[in-house]
Amino acid sequence: MTDSNRITLYYSPQSRATGTRVLLDELGAPYDLHVFNMKVGEQRQPAYLAINPLGKVPAIHHRGELVTEQVAITIYLADLFPQAGLTPALNDPLRGPYLRWIAYYGASFEPALIDKFMQREPAPITQSPYADYDTMLGALEAQLAKGPYLLGERMTAADVLWGVAFSWTMMFGIVPKKDVFVRYAERMTSRPAFQRITAADDEMAAEHAKAVGG
């Protein structure tokens, strides 16, 4: 991949964008960071809102096009670097389950998570995108019990997405620390890529905090 095809990651430390940066590291992808200090609301400034009106990270810019939404970014990047082995090919029987669990993150897990975090009453089960919280989480628990990864013995980009998600949601007490979730998160967060990005995030977040403190 030439320098003109480098990926730009719109980024803030210790945010949902962390998982995307971990994935880029796992893929060995060439990328540059466009960093926002979310503590002072830089992601809500007009310059970035002109790029992504939602003012959210992660977002990536590649080959002149913008990709937003964590699920789309995960699929896009893993497909861009098939040599890394983190995405099943289109004719692989695991391609369907792979896409299922990535989509499940955005379509079911995140909505359920926000409702629980905000202590909001969920919609009636027949109208809710995730049925109910316990059912949504139970499906994940059953799948991960087959382990060690979402697709059994094969690690994919889906595991990078979910490993990071379980790490922070259990840290904040939104997801219960069930053995299967803890073991899975530990398996993913002990990987060198996660360790490298976490250390870099800690340093960056400290600098951002200093900027706020003056």
matplotlib code that plots the C-alpha trace (Angstrom):
import matplotlib.pyplot as plt

x = [0.0, 1.5, 1.7, -1.1, -3.3, -2.5, -5.5, -6.4, -8.0, -10.0, -9.3, -9.5, -7.9, -9.9, -12.9, -14.6, -11.9, -9.4, -10.7, -10.2, -6.6, -5.9, -7.3, -5.1, -2.1, -3.2, -3.5, -0.1, -1.9, -0.2, -2.1, -2.0, -3.9, -6.0, -6.5, -9.2, -9.2, -12.7, -12.2, -12.5, -15.0, -12.7, -14.8, -17.8, -16.0, -17.2, -14.2, -14.8, -18.6, -18.2, -16.5, -18.7, -21.9, -22.4, -19.1, -18.2, -15.1, -13.9, -14.0, -11.5, -10.5, -9.1, -8.6, -10.6, -13.6, -15.0, -16.1, -17.9, -19.6, -17.5, -19.1, -18.5, -14.9, -14.1, -15.4, -13.8, -10.3, -10.2, -11.2, -8.6, -5.8, -6.8, -3.2, -3.5, -6.0, -8.5, -11.5, -13.1, -13.2, -16.5, -16.7, -15.7, -18.6, -17.6, -18.2, -21.9, -21.3, -18.4, -20.7, -23.5, -21.5, -20.0, -23.4, -24.8, -22.4, -23.9, -27.5, -28.1, -25.3, -24.7, -28.5, -28.9, -25.8, -26.9, -30.3, -28.8, -26.2, -28.8, -31.2, -33.9, -36.8, -36.2, -38.9, -41.4, -39.7, -41.6, -40.3, -36.8, -33.9, -32.3, -35.3, -34.2, -30.8, -30.5, -31.4, -29.0, -26.2, -27.2, -26.7, -23.2, -22.4, -23.6, -21.5, -18.3, -18.7, -17.8, -14.5, -11.8, -13.0, -16.4, -15.9, -14.4, -10.7, -10.3, -9.6, -11.0, -11.5, -14.8, -12.8, -10.8, -14.1, -15.7, -12.6, -12.1, -15.8, -16.0, -12.9, -14.4, -18.0, -17.0, -14.7, -17.6, -19.9, -22.3, -21.7, -21.4, -18.0, -19.1, -16.2, -16.7, -16.6, -13.6, -11.6, -12.4, -11.5, -8.3, -7.4, -7.8, -6.5, -3.3, -2.3, 0.7, -1.4, -3.9, -1.0, 0.7, -2.3, -3.4, 0.0, -0.1, -3.7, -2.7, 0.0, -2.2, -5.1, -2.7, -1.6, -5.2, -6.0, -3.1, -4.4, -7.7, -6.1, -4.1]
y = [0.0, 3.3, 6.4, 7.9, 5.1, 5.5, 5.4, 8.4, 7.5, 10.2, 9.5, 10.2, 8.1, 5.8, 6.0, 3.6, 4.5, 2.6, -0.7, 0.5, 1.5, -1.9, -3.5, -1.4, -2.6, -6.2, -5.8, -4.2, -1.3, 2.0, 4.8, 8.3, 9.7, 12.8, 13.3, 15.2, 16.2, 15.2, 16.7, 20.1, 19.1, 19.3, 16.6, 18.9, 21.8, 22.8, 21.5, 17.9, 18.2, 19.0, 15.6, 13.6, 15.5, 13.2, 14.3, 10.8, 8.7, 6.4, 7.5, 6.7, 8.4, 6.2, 6.7, 9.9, 8.4, 8.6, 5.5, 5.9, 3.5, 1.1, -2.0, -0.8, 0.2, -3.2, -5.0, -2.6, -2.7, -6.5, -7.0, -4.4, -6.5, -10.2, -11.3, -10.7, -13.6, -11.8, -12.0, -15.1, -14.9, -14.4, -18.2, -19.2, -20.9, -18.7, -15.5, -15.4, -16.0, -13.5, -10.8, -11.8, -11.1, -7.9, -6.6, -7.8, -5.4, -2.3, -3.5, -5.2, -4.8, -1.0, -0.1, -2.5, -1.1, 2.5, 1.8, 0.0, 2.7, 5.5, 3.4, 3.7, 1.4, -0.7, -0.8, -3.7, -6.9, -7.0, -3.6, -3.6, -4.1, -6.4, -8.2, -7.7, -7.2, -10.6, -12.4, -10.3, -11.0, -14.7, -15.2, -13.9, -16.0, -19.1, -18.3, -17.5, -20.7, -22.6, -20.5, -19.6, -17.0, -16.1, -18.4, -21.2, -21.8, -19.0, -15.4, -12.7, -8.9, -9.5, -10.6, -7.4, -5.4, -7.5, -8.0, -4.3, -3.8, -6.4, -5.0, -1.5, -2.5, -4.8, -2.2, 0.2, -2.5, -2.4, -6.0, -8.6, -10.2, -13.7, -16.2, -16.6, -12.8, -12.3, -15.1, -13.8, -10.2, -11.2, -13.3, -10.4, -7.6, -9.5, -9.4, -7.1, -4.9, -4.1, -3.5, -1.1, 0.9, 1.1, 2.4, 5.0, 6.0, 6.4, 8.8, 10.7, 11.0, 12.4, 15.1, 15.9, 16.2, 18.6, 20.8, 21.0, 21.9, 24.6]
z = [0.0, -1.1, 1.1, -0.8, 0.3, 4.0, 6.3, 8.4, 11.7, 13.4, 17.0, 20.7, 23.4, 25.6, 23.4, 21.0, 18.5, 20.6, 19.3, 15.7, 16.5, 18.0, 14.9, 12.7, 14.7, 14.5, 10.7, 10.3, 8.5, 7.7, 9.3, 10.6, 13.6, 13.5, 17.2, 19.1, 22.7, 23.7, 27.1, 25.5, 22.8, 19.8, 18.0, 18.1, 16.3, 12.8, 11.0, 12.1, 11.9, 8.3, 7.9, 10.2, 11.2, 14.2, 15.7, 16.6, 16.6, 15.1, 11.5, 8.8, 5.6, 2.9, -0.8, -0.7, 1.0, 4.5, 6.5, 9.8, 12.2, 14.1, 12.6, 9.0, 9.8, 11.3, 8.3, 5.8, 7.4, 7.9, 4.2, 3.1, 4.6, 4.0, 4.4, 8.1, 8.3, 10.4, 8.0, 6.5, 2.7, 0.9, 0.1, 3.6, 5.6, 8.6, 6.7, 7.6, 11.4, 11.3, 9.9, 12.2, 15.4, 14.1, 13.2, 16.6, 18.3, 16.6, 16.2, 19.6, 22.1, 21.9, 22.1, 25.1, 26.7, 26.4, 27.8, 30.8, 31.4, 31.2, 33.4, 30.7, 30.4, 27.2, 24.5, 24.6, 23.6, 20.3, 19.4, 20.9, 18.6, 21.2, 22.7, 26.3, 28.0, 29.5, 26.3, 24.3, 26.7, 27.0, 23.3, 23.5, 26.6, 24.8, 21.7, 23.7, 25.8, 22.6, 22.6, 22.7, 20.1, 18.7, 15.8, 17.8, 17.3, 14.8, 15.9, 13.6, 13.6, 15.4, 18.4, 18.4, 18.4, 21.2, 23.3, 23.7, 24.3, 27.0, 28.7, 29.2, 29.8, 32.6, 34.0, 34.3, 35.6, 32.7, 31.8, 34.6, 35.2, 34.2, 33.8, 30.1, 29.5, 31.8, 30.2, 26.7, 27.5, 29.1, 26.1, 23.8, 26.0, 26.8, 23.1, 22.2, 20.0, 22.8, 25.3, 22.9, 22.2, 25.8, 26.8, 24.1, 25.0, 28.7, 27.7, 25.2, 27.7, 30.3, 27.9, 27.1, 30.8, 31.3, 28.5, 30.3, 33.5, 31.9]

ax = plt.figure().add_subplot(projection="3d")
ax.plot(x, y, z, "-o")
ax.set_aspect("equal")
plt.show()
